[in-house]
Amino acid sequence: GFIGFTKIHSVIKTALSQTNLDDIQLTPVPILKVFSYDYGDVLPSRKTRNRTFDNYVANGIIKANWMHKNVNIYSSVLVLFYSWDELINNAWLTSESEILSKIDKIKNEVNNKNVSVLVSFIFRGSYQELPAQFEEKIQILKKKLECSDKNFIPFCEDEVSIAVAKLEKRIMETSNNYYRDEAKKYKKEKDFINRRILPELYVRLYYKIAFLAEFRNDTQTSLKYYTHAY
């Protein structure tokens, strides 16, 4: 999901679509589905999961809207866009506080610790013209957020193709981690379930693990768990 500085969203989505069309004959490239939000939009929230299975009744193999939500509603990664010029023109402490506050709000709304929030700063000019203070500010944010500096991505408008490639690479890495970690949650739950007492729930978890593996193009894992489910 893309958040804020909405005029850049369509530029990136167009570039991503063209990249996938160019490469699709060579290799199966995962297609990124992008959801656009403005700064004030409320993000789709996950329900708090039931961690106990005493007397749990699984009505059917899978809930009707679970697949729909994971494909069309929930984001595996969120990218928060800011104009660097606007941030610097304000007092930096004010801008920094705004970024930290927004990231905290996003995480609370999403209600899933596996969803990462990346921050992309929009620059005028090329990558060779990045201001010296950029790295300094990133290191400050990195320490306060306790995250990798890879979570901060400069996007230079004079080099859109390079900027989109850098952003796409980081999104794909983060998205793959999300679907891997989501599957791990279901694998852990599976270990606490008695297969004979709750066979429907056991099948449901296998199916979910298989489905999530498809997002990572992990055909081997997907087929393995679909086979176990059936």
N, C-alpha and C positions, 0 to 999 in steps of 0.2 A: 504494500500500500504506500502511495505517495501522499505526503502531507505538506501543505503550504506552498507558497510561490507557484501557484497552479498554472501559470502561463508556460512553465517549463515542462509540465507533465506531457502535453501532447507532442512536444518536440522529441522527448525521450521515447515515448511509446511508438512514434513513427519510425525512429531510428532502430529500435529493438525489432520491430516487425520486419524492416528491410534486412537487418542482419540475419534473422532467422530464415527469410526467403532465400538469401544468398547461400546459406550454408546447408539448407535442408537436403540438398542432393548429395552432400558429402558425408554428413554424419547426423544422427538423430539428435538435434538440438532441442533441449527443453524449452517450451514456449512459456514465457513469463506472462502471467495475467496480472494487469495492473489496476488497482482500485485507487481512485483519486479522492482526496479529502482536503478541505480547507482547514486552517488552524483551529477554528472553533467547532468543527464537526465532532459529533460523538461517535466513537469507534465501536464496531461490533464487539460485544463482550462474551467470553466463554462462561458457561455455568461452572460453578464449583463442583468438581467431580465427587461422586460417592465413593468413599474409600473402604467401606465395609460391605460385605456381600451376604450377611445373614438374612435369610428369608427373601433374598432378592429374586425377582421374577423377570426374566428377559422375555419380553413380548416380541417374538420373531428374531431372526438372525441379526438384523440391523435396523435401526430406526430410520424411518422413511426420509428424514431430512438431514441425516448425518453426512452423507456424501455430498449433498447439495451445499451444505454450509462450508465444508472443507474446500470445495472447488470454487464457490461463487461468493462467499461472505467473509470467511476468516483469512487474514493475511499471515503468511509465514514470516515475513519481515516487514518492517515499516521504515520508510525513509523520510526524514524530516528535512525540508529544504529551507535555507535562509540565504538572503542576499548578503554577501560579505560587506559590501559598501554600506548597506543600511545598518548593519551591526556595528561597524567601526565608527560610523558617524554619530552613533549614540555613545554614551559612556560605556566602556567595555563591561564594567561590573554589572550594569543594568542588563546588557545584552546576554551576558553569561548567566545571570539569574533567570532570565526569560527562558533560555535554552534548557537549563536544569529543571526548572519548574514544569516546562512542557513535556519533557521526557518522563518525569515522574507521573504526571497526569495521564500520559498515554499508557504507561505500564499498569496503572491502577484501573484504567478503563478496559484494557484488553484482558486482564486477569489471567495471564498465562506467562509464566517466567521463561518459557522457551522462545517467546517472540522477542527478537532483538530489535532495537531502535538504532538505525544508522542516521548520521547527520551529514548532509551534503551542502557545502557552501558554494554558492554561485558567484563566480568571478567574471569580470569583464577582462578580455585579453587572453593570453596563452599561458601554458604551464611554466614557461620560462620567466613569466612576469609575476609569478606568485610573490606576494609581499613577504619579507623576512619575518614579520611578526606572526605570520600564520602558524608556523610550527610551534612557536612559543605559546600561543593561545590554545592550540590543540593539546599540548602537554598538560596544561592546567586543567582543561576539561576532562582529559583522560584520567587524571588522578582523582578528580572529584567524583567522576562516574564509575571509577574502578573498572575500566574497560580497555580494550585494545585500541591503539591509535588507528587500526584498520577500520574502526567504526566511524571515522571522520574522513569524508571523501571530497576533495576539491573538484568542482565542475566548472571548467573554463569554456566560456561561450564561443571563443574563437576557434576552439578545437573540439567541436561537438562529437565527432566520431570517436575520438580518443577518450573523451569524457564519458560517453555512453558505454564504451567498452570497459573502462575502469569500474564504472558503477555496476554494470551487469555482472562482472566477475565477482564483485564483493556480494551482491545480492544473491547470486547463485550459491556461493559458498555458505552464506548465512542461512539461506532457505534449506539447503541440503541438511545442515546441522539441525534445523528446526524439525524436519520430518523424521530424521533419525532419532532425535530425543523424544518426540511424541510417540514413536513406535516403542521406545524403551519403556515408557510408562505402562503401556499395555502389556509388554512382556513381563514386567514386574508383577502386575496385577494377576496375570495368568498363573504365576507360581503360587498364588494364595488361594486358587480356586480348585475345588474338588471336581474333577472332570465327570465323575459319575453322578454327583448330586446336581451339578449345574452345567449340563452338557451344552445347552443353548448359549449360555454366557461364554463358555469356553470357545465355541465356534465363532461367536461375535468378535472376540478379541483376536483370534487368528485372522479373521476377515479384515479387521481394521489394520492390523500390522501389514498385511499383504497390500491393501489399498494405499497406505502411506508410502510403501516402498516404490510404488509406481511414480510418485512425484519425483523420486530421485533416479528414475530410469534404472532401478535395481531389479531387473527382470528375474534374476535367479531367486532372490529373496521373496519377491512377489509370488512367483509360481509355487515356491516351497510352502508358503503359508496358505495360499488359496487351496492347494492340494490337501493340506492337513484339515482345513476348514470343511471341505467337501467330503 
